[in-house]
Amino acid sequence: MGRVAAIFISLRNVRQDKRGSRSASLAKPRIDFAPSIKKLYHTAIASRSSLQPMSELPRLRDAIEAATQTLRALSSLEPQMARAADVIDQCLGAGNKLLVCGNGGSAADASHFATELVVRFANDRTALPAICLASDSGILTAAGNDYGFDEIFARQVAAFGVPGDVFIGLTSSGQSKNVIRALKEAKDRQMKTIAFLGRDGGSMVGIADIDLLVKSDSTARVQEAHQLLLHVLCEIIEERLER
């Protein structure tokens, strides 16, 4: 009985060994992709970071160079800027106000300029009366709806403008019909007028009492130059108030 049991146990062990060797031979080898994926990811990140500055920095350098050339050319506008400062100074000194307008980015510049005067630019001083005609959505939409987009600023000049006031119109193209209409309305009301222009001045050149023309075909460079000129006027106005 003991010999039979031993034979049975021996046969069972043989079967298990065969089963184990068969399953081992059928098992597929395991491939670990993680290191390869990690390597590819870091390679892609490194490649992208090295390429981005190469594609973006030349654009920045070109913009700085173009802006520098445009701003340097503004020195030719010194006589016109001196006259503009005198006109604004006389207007505010007499208790009159400024009406400022423009479209799009020029509307933002108009609002910016009016804000600097009403609140302050660099120094604490008396509040100065300046109205941005592009800020009141109710007036703009009503005038545009009832009289047309070309009249949205002229209608306000007719409402607020009086002799001795100064109208300032900004247009980077010189072709903004609503700014031209407002300028003509201001002249009819014996207001002094200043035009901030770009490119070749367009249809608006020569209509205002003073043209501040930025000779550039880039809207961005023209708007940057307009902002600088407006800031210089703010500086001059505040300096004169301190005297």
ABEGO torsion letter per residue (X at the ends): XAAAAAAAAAAAAAAAAAAAAAAAAABBBBBBAAAAAAAAAAAAAAAAAAAAAAAAAAAAAAAAAAAAAAAAAAAAAAAAAAAAAAAAAAAAAAGBBBBBBEBEAAAAAAAAAAAAAABBAABBBBBBBBBBAAABAAAAAAAAAAAEAAAAAAAAAAAABBBGBBBBBBBAAGABAAAAAAAAAAAAAGBBBBBBBBEAGEAABGABABBBBBBBABAAAAAAAAAAAAAAAAAAAAAAAAX
